[in-house]
Amino acid sequence: MRRVDALAAEMQREMATSGEAAAARAAESVEEALFGAEGSERPYAEVVGEVRALDRLLERYGPRVVKVPPRLGVCPAVVFRALSLLRNERATFGEIEKITACDPVLATSLLSHANSVLYGRQEAVSSVGAAIAYIGIDAAKRVVLAASARPLFASVELQGLWQHSVDVAVIAEQLAATAGLKDPTEAFVAGLIHDIGRIAVELAAADDFVIAHRRLAHASDCVVLADLALTGQDHGGIGATILGGWRLPEGLVEAIRYHHQPHLSGSVMASILYLAEEVSRSGEGVAAAPRLERAMRVAGTKDLEWVTSDPRRLGTALAMAG
């Protein structure tokens, strides 16, 4: 199996040993513990305690992950105050305009979107309040979050990850509507920032860590395995640590922490993100059938054939996100 072979090779590289059989056995035990039948999974820390080579990998690479990625283009406090107002049915356009207009990135994004070809408006919109009234509350929510998240993906090497995140956001919003979530736009938000842990990994200052991570992820065709082997947690956990530091809502943080392991959480949003990853064909983790079926039950859907990352939807979302 590709994951077993790749991990065995990485452990041999670290231990500088020719013990191929021992490395293969250790890698097989990791595979069974992490990706085996539902109910047989074990905490990664427990597996590490049994495999010295894994312990060595963590000692070398574990501390290398950058905990603070590039700053948001918009102050997080402004973002969540704006979202709170946008969710409040009794909030006036004047109140919404006051908070969104105070940040130049938000104001520019809202005006630009309202005046874009998406709406084919003849007369230019010149105030934030008018922009929100014209595009509607739901679209304004997406613009606010996209404006805040987009700078995280500024470097060229992260463009693919940005498009994937928007794709997951669009898909997750569809699933959330079916699941009966009160505000499906929150799933769009979660989708936009669900892979912030991957950004932290990609932008780690240590070249040897980044090289090792890319090598193992490519050889195993499993980003999650590379995360675990080198940092002791997957990128969902890394991202949750970052978002927790920004004091984001606990429910959002939990969903992102478990978006590759929804069976470990009661979060409906975690299951929605897991399914959105599957529909987007991200290839980041392992789509175990029992885990997939459970996630569909939690999200209230019997199949995923109706869910789409239709190019028109995605194109609109990308244009909205800037």
FENSUL-V303120 format. One record per residue. RES is the residue in one small letter. SS is DSSP state (helix for helix, strand for strand, loop for the rest). PHI is phi in whole degrees, -180 to 180 (none if undefined). D_CENTER is the distance of its C-alpha to the mean C-alpha in Angstrom with 1 decimal. Layout:
BEGIN
res->RES ss->SS phi->PHI d_center->D_CENTER
res->RES ss->SS phi->PHI d_center->D_CENTER
END
This chain:
BEGIN
res->m ss->loop phi->none d_center->26.7
res->r ss->helix phi->-60 d_center->24.5
res->r ss->helix phi->-64 d_center->22.2
res->v ss->helix phi->-62 d_center->25.3
res->d ss->helix phi->-62 d_center->27.1
res->a ss->helix phi->-67 d_center->24.4
res->l ss->helix phi->-67 d_center->24.0
res->a ss->helix phi->-59 d_center->27.8
res->a ss->helix phi->-65 d_center->28.3
res->e ss->helix phi->-69 d_center->26.0
res->m ss->helix phi->-67 d_center->27.8
res->q ss->helix phi->-63 d_center->31.1
res->r ss->helix phi->-61 d_center->30.2
res->e ss->helix phi->-70 d_center->29.5
res->m ss->helix phi->-87 d_center->32.6
res->a ss->loop phi->50 d_center->34.7
res->t ss->loop phi->-128 d_center->36.4
res->s ss->loop phi->-100 d_center->37.6
res->g ss->loop phi->-75 d_center->37.1
res->e ss->helix phi->-62 d_center->35.2
res->a ss->helix phi->-64 d_center->36.2
res->a ss->helix phi->-66 d_center->35.0
res->a ss->helix phi->-64 d_center->31.6
res->a ss->helix phi->-64 d_center->31.2
res->r ss->helix phi->-64 d_center->32.1
res->a ss->helix phi->-63 d_center->29.6
res->a ss->helix phi->-65 d_center->26.8
res->e ss->helix phi->-65 d_center->27.9
res->s ss->helix phi->-67 d_center->27.8
res->v ss->helix phi->-66 d_center->24.2
res->e ss->helix phi->-58 d_center->23.3
res->e ss->helix phi->-66 d_center->25.2
res->a ss->helix phi->-69 d_center->23.8
res->l ss->helix phi->-93 d_center->20.1
res->f ss->helix phi->-125 d_center->20.1
res->g ss->loop phi->-76 d_center->23.5
res->a ss->loop phi->-61 d_center->24.7
res->e ss->loop phi->-58 d_center->23.1
res->g ss->loop phi->102 d_center->25.0
res->s ss->loop phi->-98 d_center->25.8
res->e ss->loop phi->-65 d_center->22.5
res->r ss->loop phi->-128 d_center->23.2
res->p ss->loop phi->-59 d_center->21.4
res->y ss->helix phi->-62 d_center->20.6
res->a ss->helix phi->-59 d_center->22.9
res->e ss->helix phi->-69 d_center->25.7
res->v ss->helix phi->-67 d_center->25.4
res->v ss->helix phi->-59 d_center->25.4
res->g ss->loop phi->-62 d_center->28.6
res->e ss->loop phi->-100 d_center->30.3
res->v ss->loop phi->-127 d_center->29.4
res->r ss->helix phi->-59 d_center->30.7
res->a ss->helix phi->-63 d_center->29.0
res->l ss->helix phi->-67 d_center->25.6
res->d ss->helix phi->-60 d_center->26.8
res->r ss->helix phi->-65 d_center->28.0
res->l ss->helix phi->-61 d_center->24.7
res->l ss->helix phi->-68 d_center->23.0
res->e ss->helix phi->-61 d_center->26.0
res->r ss->helix phi->-79 d_center->25.6
res->y ss->helix phi->-107 d_center->21.9
res->g ss->helix phi->-50 d_center->20.4
res->p ss->helix phi->-77 d_center->21.3
res->r ss->helix phi->-81 d_center->20.1
res->v ss->loop phi->-69 d_center->16.5
res->v ss->loop phi->-70 d_center->16.2
res->k ss->loop phi->-89 d_center->15.3
res->v ss->loop phi->-122 d_center->15.4
res->p ss->loop phi->-76 d_center->13.7
res->p ss->loop phi->-53 d_center->15.6
res->r ss->loop phi->-67 d_center->16.5
res->l ss->loop phi->-67 d_center->15.4
res->g ss->loop phi->-71 d_center->17.9
res->v ss->loop phi->-122 d_center->18.7
res->c ss->loop phi->-59 d_center->19.6
res->p ss->helix phi->-54 d_center->17.0
res->a ss->helix phi->-63 d_center->20.2
res->v ss->helix phi->-66 d_center->21.2
res->v ss->helix phi->-58 d_center->18.0
res->f ss->helix phi->-76 d_center->18.1
res->r ss->helix phi->-70 d_center->21.8
res->a ss->helix phi->-63 d_center->21.6
res->l ss->helix phi->-64 d_center->19.2
res->s ss->helix phi->-60 d_center->21.6
res->l ss->helix phi->-67 d_center->24.4
res->l ss->helix phi->-65 d_center->22.9
res->r ss->helix phi->-83 d_center->22.4
res->n ss->loop phi->-84 d_center->26.0
res->e ss->loop phi->-63 d_center->28.4
res->r ss->loop phi->-93 d_center->31.2
res->a ss->loop phi->-70 d_center->29.8
res->t ss->loop phi->-89 d_center->31.9
res->f ss->helix phi->-63 d_center->31.0
res->g ss->helix phi->-64 d_center->32.8
res->e ss->helix phi->-66 d_center->30.6
res->i ss->helix phi->-65 d_center->27.4
res->e ss->helix phi->-62 d_center->29.0
res->k ss->helix phi->-61 d_center->30.1
res->i ss->helix phi->-80 d_center->26.7
res->t ss->helix phi->-75 d_center->24.9
res->a ss->loop phi->-74 d_center->27.9
res->c ss->loop phi->-78 d_center->28.0
res->d ss->loop phi->-114 d_center->25.1
res->p ss->helix phi->-62 d_center->26.0
res->v ss->helix phi->-67 d_center->22.5
res->l ss->helix phi->-66 d_center->22.0
res->a ss->helix phi->-59 d_center->25.6
res->t ss->helix phi->-63 d_center->25.5
res->s ss->helix phi->-64 d_center->22.4
res->l ss->helix phi->-67 d_center->23.9
res->l ss->helix phi->-66 d_center->27.3
res->s ss->helix phi->-62 d_center->26.1
res->h ss->helix phi->-67 d_center->24.2
res->a ss->helix phi->-63 d_center->27.2
res->n ss->loop phi->-95 d_center->29.5
res->s ss->loop phi->-78 d_center->27.6
res->v ss->loop phi->-68 d_center->28.9
res->l ss->loop phi->-59 d_center->26.4
res->y ss->loop phi->-109 d_center->29.0
res->g ss->loop phi->56 d_center->32.2
res->r ss->loop phi->-73 d_center->33.7
res->q ss->loop phi->-82 d_center->37.2
res->e ss->loop phi->-102 d_center->37.5
res->a ss->loop phi->-68 d_center->35.1
res->v ss->loop phi->-89 d_center->33.2
res->s ss->loop phi->-118 d_center->34.0
res->s ss->loop phi->-128 d_center->32.6
res->v ss->helix phi->-62 d_center->29.2
res->g ss->helix phi->-59 d_center->30.8
res->a ss->helix phi->-66 d_center->32.1
res->a ss->helix phi->-63 d_center->28.8
res->i ss->helix phi->-65 d_center->27.0
res->a ss->helix phi->-64 d_center->30.1
res->y ss->helix phi->-77 d_center->30.0
res->i ss->helix phi->-85 d_center->26.4
res->g ss->loop phi->95 d_center->26.0
res->i ss->helix phi->-63 d_center->23.9
res->d ss->helix phi->-62 d_center->20.9
res->a ss->helix phi->-65 d_center->20.7
res->a ss->helix phi->-63 d_center->21.1
res->k ss->helix phi->-60 d_center->18.1
res->r ss->helix phi->-65 d_center->15.9
res->v ss->helix phi->-64 d_center->17.8
res->v ss->helix phi->-59 d_center->17.5
res->l ss->helix phi->-73 d_center->13.7
res->a ss->helix phi->-64 d_center->13.5
res->a ss->helix phi->-63 d_center->16.3
res->s ss->helix phi->-81 d_center->14.7
res->a ss->helix phi->-87 d_center->11.3
res->r ss->helix phi->-54 d_center->13.1
res->p ss->helix phi->-61 d_center->15.0
res->l ss->helix phi->-64 d_center->12.1
res->f ss->helix phi->-107 d_center->12.3
res->a ss->loop phi->-63 d_center->16.1
res->s ss->loop phi->-73 d_center->17.1
res->v ss->helix phi->-58 d_center->18.2
res->e ss->helix phi->-68 d_center->16.5
res->l ss->helix phi->-102 d_center->13.0
res->q ss->helix phi->-62 d_center->14.1
res->g ss->helix phi->-64 d_center->13.0
res->l ss->helix phi->-68 d_center->9.4
res->w ss->helix phi->-64 d_center->9.9
res->q ss->helix phi->-63 d_center->11.6
res->h ss->helix phi->-63 d_center->9.1
res->s ss->helix phi->-65 d_center->6.5
res->v ss->helix phi->-67 d_center->9.8
res->d ss->helix phi->-58 d_center->10.8
res->v ss->helix phi->-62 d_center->8.1
res->a ss->helix phi->-61 d_center->9.0
res->v ss->helix phi->-63 d_center->12.6
res->i ss->helix phi->-67 d_center->12.6
res->a ss->helix phi->-62 d_center->11.1
res->e ss->helix phi->-65 d_center->13.7
res->q ss->helix phi->-63 d_center->16.4
res->l ss->helix phi->-64 d_center->15.7
res->a ss->helix phi->-65 d_center->15.7
res->a ss->helix phi->-64 d_center->19.0
res->t ss->helix phi->-68 d_center->20.4
res->a ss->helix phi->-73 d_center->19.4
res->g ss->loop phi->81 d_center->21.4
res->l ss->loop phi->-64 d_center->19.0
res->k ss->loop phi->-60 d_center->21.0
res->d ss->loop phi->-132 d_center->18.7
res->p ss->loop phi->-58 d_center->16.4
res->t ss->helix phi->-62 d_center->15.2
res->e ss->helix phi->-63 d_center->13.2
res->a ss->helix phi->-71 d_center->11.0
res->f ss->helix phi->-62 d_center->10.8
res->v ss->helix phi->-60 d_center->9.8
res->a ss->helix phi->-60 d_center->7.0
res->g ss->helix phi->-64 d_center->5.8
res->l ss->helix phi->-62 d_center->6.5
res->i ss->helix phi->-112 d_center->4.9
res->h ss->loop phi->-65 d_center->1.8
res->d ss->loop phi->-105 d_center->2.6
res->i ss->helix phi->-63 d_center->5.6
res->g ss->helix phi->-66 d_center->7.2
res->r ss->helix phi->-68 d_center->7.8
res->i ss->helix phi->-63 d_center->9.3
res->a ss->helix phi->-60 d_center->11.4
res->v ss->helix phi->-67 d_center->12.6
res->e ss->helix phi->-65 d_center->13.5
res->l ss->loop phi->-100 d_center->15.3
res->a ss->loop phi->-58 d_center->17.1
res->a ss->loop phi->-71 d_center->20.8
res->a ss->loop phi->-84 d_center->22.2
res->d ss->helix phi->-62 d_center->23.0
res->d ss->helix phi->-66 d_center->24.0
res->f ss->helix phi->-67 d_center->20.7
res->v ss->helix phi->-60 d_center->18.8
res->i ss->helix phi->-63 d_center->21.5
res->a ss->helix phi->-64 d_center->21.5
res->h ss->helix phi->-65 d_center->17.8
res->r ss->helix phi->-64 d_center->18.0
res->r ss->helix phi->-62 d_center->21.2
res->l ss->helix phi->-71 d_center->20.1
res->a ss->helix phi->-63 d_center->16.9
res->h ss->helix phi->-70 d_center->19.2
res->a ss->helix phi->-65 d_center->22.1
res->s ss->helix phi->-92 d_center->20.3
res->d ss->loop phi->57 d_center->18.0
res->c ss->loop phi->-152 d_center->15.4
res->v ss->helix phi->-60 d_center->12.7
res->v ss->helix phi->-61 d_center->12.3
res->l ss->helix phi->-63 d_center->16.1
res->a ss->helix phi->-62 d_center->16.2
res->d ss->helix phi->-57 d_center->13.9
res->l ss->helix phi->-64 d_center->16.1
res->a ss->helix phi->-63 d_center->19.3
res->l ss->helix phi->-101 d_center->19.0
res->t ss->helix phi->-123 d_center->17.3
res->g ss->loop phi->87 d_center->17.9
res->q ss->loop phi->-151 d_center->14.4
res->d ss->loop phi->-84 d_center->11.3
res->h ss->helix phi->-69 d_center->8.3
res->g ss->helix phi->-64 d_center->7.0
res->g ss->helix phi->-66 d_center->10.4
res->i ss->helix phi->-63 d_center->10.5
res->g ss->helix phi->-64 d_center->7.7
res->a ss->helix phi->-62 d_center->9.6
res->t ss->helix phi->-62 d_center->12.7
res->i ss->helix phi->-65 d_center->11.9
res->l ss->helix phi->-67 d_center->11.1
res->g ss->helix phi->-62 d_center->14.1
res->g ss->helix phi->-66 d_center->16.1
res->w ss->loop phi->-87 d_center->15.5
res->r ss->loop phi->60 d_center->16.8
res->l ss->loop phi->-76 d_center->14.2
res->p ss->loop phi->-53 d_center->15.2
res->e ss->helix phi->-58 d_center->15.3
res->g ss->helix phi->-63 d_center->14.1
res->l ss->helix phi->-68 d_center->10.8
res->v ss->helix phi->-62 d_center->10.5
res->e ss->helix phi->-65 d_center->11.7
res->a ss->helix phi->-61 d_center->9.4
res->i ss->helix phi->-73 d_center->6.3
res->r ss->helix phi->-59 d_center->9.0
res->y ss->loop phi->-109 d_center->10.1
res->h ss->loop phi->-71 d_center->7.7
res->h ss->loop phi->-107 d_center->9.6
res->q ss->loop phi->-136 d_center->12.7
res->p ss->helix phi->-62 d_center->13.3
res->h ss->helix phi->-69 d_center->17.0
res->l ss->helix phi->-92 d_center->17.0
res->s ss->loop phi->-138 d_center->16.1
res->g ss->loop phi->-90 d_center->17.9
res->s ss->loop phi->-72 d_center->14.9
res->v ss->helix phi->-64 d_center->15.2
res->m ss->helix phi->-65 d_center->11.7
res->a ss->helix phi->-62 d_center->10.3
res->s ss->helix phi->-66 d_center->12.6
res->i ss->helix phi->-63 d_center->11.6
res->l ss->helix phi->-65 d_center->7.9
res->y ss->helix phi->-61 d_center->9.7
res->l ss->helix phi->-68 d_center->12.2
res->a ss->helix phi->-64 d_center->10.2
res->e ss->helix phi->-62 d_center->8.9
res->e ss->helix phi->-66 d_center->12.7
res->v ss->helix phi->-64 d_center->14.0
res->s ss->helix phi->-76 d_center->12.2
res->r ss->loop phi->55 d_center->13.6
res->s ss->loop phi->-69 d_center->10.9
res->g ss->loop phi->69 d_center->13.1
res->e ss->loop phi->-76 d_center->10.7
res->g ss->loop phi->-128 d_center->12.4
res->v ss->loop phi->-116 d_center->15.6
res->a ss->loop phi->-87 d_center->16.2
res->a ss->loop phi->-70 d_center->19.0
res->a ss->helix phi->-55 d_center->21.2
res->p ss->helix phi->-62 d_center->21.8
res->r ss->helix phi->-67 d_center->18.2
res->l ss->helix phi->-66 d_center->17.5
res->e ss->helix phi->-64 d_center->20.7
res->r ss->helix phi->-65 d_center->19.9
res->a ss->helix phi->-62 d_center->16.6
res->m ss->helix phi->-66 d_center->18.6
res->r ss->helix phi->-62 d_center->21.3
res->v ss->helix phi->-63 d_center->19.1
res->a ss->helix phi->-84 d_center->17.6
res->g ss->loop phi->73 d_center->21.2
res->t ss->loop phi->-132 d_center->21.2
res->k ss->loop phi->-88 d_center->23.6
res->d ss->loop phi->-154 d_center->22.1
res->l ss->loop phi->-117 d_center->19.5
res->e ss->loop phi->-66 d_center->22.1
res->w ss->loop phi->-81 d_center->22.2
res->v ss->loop phi->-79 d_center->18.5
res->t ss->loop phi->-138 d_center->18.2
res->s ss->loop phi->-110 d_center->16.2
res->d ss->loop phi->-42 d_center->19.7
res->p ss->helix phi->-54 d_center->20.2
res->r ss->helix phi->-69 d_center->21.9
res->r ss->helix phi->-63 d_center->19.0
res->l ss->helix phi->-66 d_center->16.5
res->g ss->helix phi->-62 d_center->19.2
res->t ss->helix phi->-64 d_center->19.8
res->a ss->helix phi->-64 d_center->16.2
res->l ss->helix phi->-65 d_center->16.2
res->a ss->helix phi->-66 d_center->19.5
res->m ss->helix phi->-66 d_center->18.6
res->a ss->helix phi->-79 d_center->15.7
res->g ss->loop phi->102 d_center->18.3
END
